[in-house]
Amino acid sequence: MQRIIGDPKFLLESNASYEMGSLDGKDWNSPEVSNAIQKISPELPHLEPLLVSFFKGASETWKRFTSEFAPGGLIDEATMEERELAWMPATNDVNEGALGSFRVLLCRQPQLTQQGYNALSMFFRNDTEAFMKAKFTEKEDHSFLRSEAHEMKGDEKKKKLEYVDHSEARAKHQAATRMKTKERREKDAEWATEIRINLKRTTFADLKGPALKKQLKIFKLAGAPNLKKINTSTKVDDIKKALMDSVKLHKQGEWC
């Protein structure tokens, strides 16, 4: 790091290589990125000072990181059992951000509501405790807070009931949809038994109107594979051609 701070050309020169610029002497993780940066670096006047500034900060930080592993330190002298007991993830990514904090807190307090979590977050973020100690009166303010908290519980109960009602309404809607689908399929199956499928390609040229649409529907119900994008709004000539193709595919044994 000190070498790069003293001479950033180890990384930025057009002939800079991973042997010159990497700590372990191994190839870059993304050679394409390194090559692209080297090509455009002459057009980026602030790149070199930014790179130096970055490495200056990193060198200070790495001193703190690596001091934990110094000979004679806690990690160096710890037993294998102690190291296993002290294990933790290398990063804190799973807990970063509000969503991660919410997830962790719910693991500890599964009964916590969304409203309760929001109130806790605002309490700690706004340093509300210090404000309460400085400004609150024992009777009026605390009494008011208790009444607000009581009302909030009622709101949470109402919200839970709304969730239940929504889930029930959704389940009823899905059941009704399934029933309609079942009835439509049964009706289509009954209707299909009354109409004979036409497997003669030459006869489609004379069909039109309802008769042609009926054949299209019966072919679809029968499973003709080439009619997925064909419907009653399709041009008549295209429907006829598609039906003739269906007959051809049927004779070739691709569907039955």
TACORCOR-V204323 format. One record per residue. RES is the residue in one letter. PHI is phi as a letter, one per 20 degrees, with the letter a starting at -180 (999 if undefined). OMEGA is omega in whole degrees, 0 to 359 (999 if undefined). Layout:
res: <RES & RES>
phi: <PHI & PHI>
omega: <OMEGA & OMEGA>
//
This chain:
res: <M & Q & R & I & I & G & D & P & K & F & L & L & E & S & N & A & S & Y & E & M & G & S & L & D & G & K & D & W & N & S & P & E & V & S & N & A & I & Q & K & I & S & P & E & L & P & H & L & E & P & L & L & V & S & F & F & K & G & A & S & E & T & W & K & R & F & T & S & E & F & A & P & G & G & L & I & D & E & A & T & M & E & E & R & E & L & A & W & M & P & A & T & N & D & V & N & E & G & A & L & G & S & F & R & V & L & L & C & R & Q & P & Q & L & T & Q & Q & G & Y & N & A & L & S & M & F & F & R & N & D & T & E & A & F & M & K & A & K & F & T & E & K & E & D & H & S & F & L & R & S & E & A & H & E & M & K & G & D & E & K & K & K & K & L & E & Y & V & D & H & S & E & A & R & A & K & H & Q & A & A & T & R & M & K & T & K & E & R & R & E & K & D & A & E & W & A & T & E & I & R & I & N & L & K & R & T & T & F & A & D & L & K & G & P & A & L & K & K & Q & L & K & I & F & K & L & A & G & A & P & N & L & K & K & I & N & T & S & T & K & V & D & D & I & K & K & A & L & M & D & S & V & K & L & H & K & Q & G & E & W & C>
phi: <999 & f & f & f & f & f & b & f & f & g & d & e & f & f & e & f & c & f & f & e & d & d & f & e & m & e & f & g & f & c & g & f & f & f & f & f & f & f & f & e & g & f & e & d & f & e & f & f & f & f & f & f & f & f & f & f & f & f & f & f & f & f & f & f & f & f & f & f & d & f & g & n & e & f & f & f & e & f & f & f & f & f & f & f & f & e & f & b & g & f & c & d & g & f & d & f & n & f & f & f & f & f & f & f & f & f & f & e & c & f & f & f & e & f & f & f & f & f & f & f & f & f & f & f & f & e & l & f & f & f & f & f & f & e & d & f & d & g & e & f & f & f & f & f & f & f & f & f & f & f & f & f & f & f & f & f & f & f & f & f & f & f & g & f & f & f & f & f & f & f & f & f & f & f & f & f & f & f & f & f & f & f & f & f & f & f & f & f & f & f & f & f & f & e & d & e & f & e & d & d & f & f & e & f & f & e & f & a & l & g & f & f & f & f & f & f & f & f & f & f & f & f & o & g & f & d & d & f & e & d & b & f & e & f & g & g & f & f & f & f & f & f & f & f & f & f & f & f & f & f & f & e & n & e & b & b>
omega: <179 & 180 & 180 & 176 & 180 & 182 & 182 & 181 & 176 & 180 & 191 & 181 & 181 & 180 & 179 & 182 & 181 & 177 & 181 & 193 & 181 & 184 & 185 & 179 & 180 & 183 & 177 & 175 & 179 & 181 & 181 & 180 & 180 & 180 & 181 & 180 & 179 & 181 & 186 & 183 & 177 & 181 & 183 & 186 & 184 & 185 & 184 & 179 & 177 & 179 & 179 & 180 & 179 & 183 & 176 & 178 & 181 & 182 & 177 & 181 & 181 & 174 & 180 & 180 & 187 & 179 & 179 & 184 & 184 & 177 & 181 & 180 & 183 & 182 & 181 & 185 & 181 & 176 & 179 & 179 & 180 & 179 & 179 & 179 & 183 & 185 & 174 & 179 & 182 & 179 & 179 & 188 & 186 & 182 & 183 & 175 & 183 & 181 & 178 & 178 & 179 & 180 & 181 & 182 & 178 & 176 & 181 & 182 & 185 & 181 & 184 & 178 & 177 & 180 & 179 & 178 & 179 & 180 & 178 & 182 & 180 & 181 & 183 & 182 & 183 & 182 & 186 & 182 & 179 & 178 & 181 & 180 & 184 & 192 & 189 & 169 & 188 & 188 & 190 & 187 & 181 & 176 & 178 & 180 & 180 & 179 & 178 & 180 & 178 & 178 & 179 & 177 & 178 & 178 & 180 & 177 & 178 & 180 & 179 & 178 & 177 & 177 & 180 & 180 & 180 & 180 & 179 & 180 & 179 & 179 & 178 & 180 & 179 & 178 & 179 & 178 & 178 & 179 & 178 & 179 & 179 & 180 & 180 & 180 & 178 & 180 & 179 & 180 & 178 & 180 & 183 & 181 & 183 & 182 & 181 & 179 & 184 & 181 & 176 & 184 & 186 & 186 & 183 & 182 & 183 & 183 & 174 & 178 & 184 & 182 & 180 & 180 & 177 & 179 & 178 & 182 & 183 & 177 & 178 & 179 & 180 & 175 & 178 & 190 & 187 & 186 & 184 & 183 & 180 & 176 & 185 & 178 & 180 & 179 & 185 & 181 & 179 & 177 & 181 & 180 & 180 & 179 & 177 & 177 & 178 & 178 & 179 & 180 & 178 & 180 & 177 & 177 & 182 & 172 & 181 & 999>
//
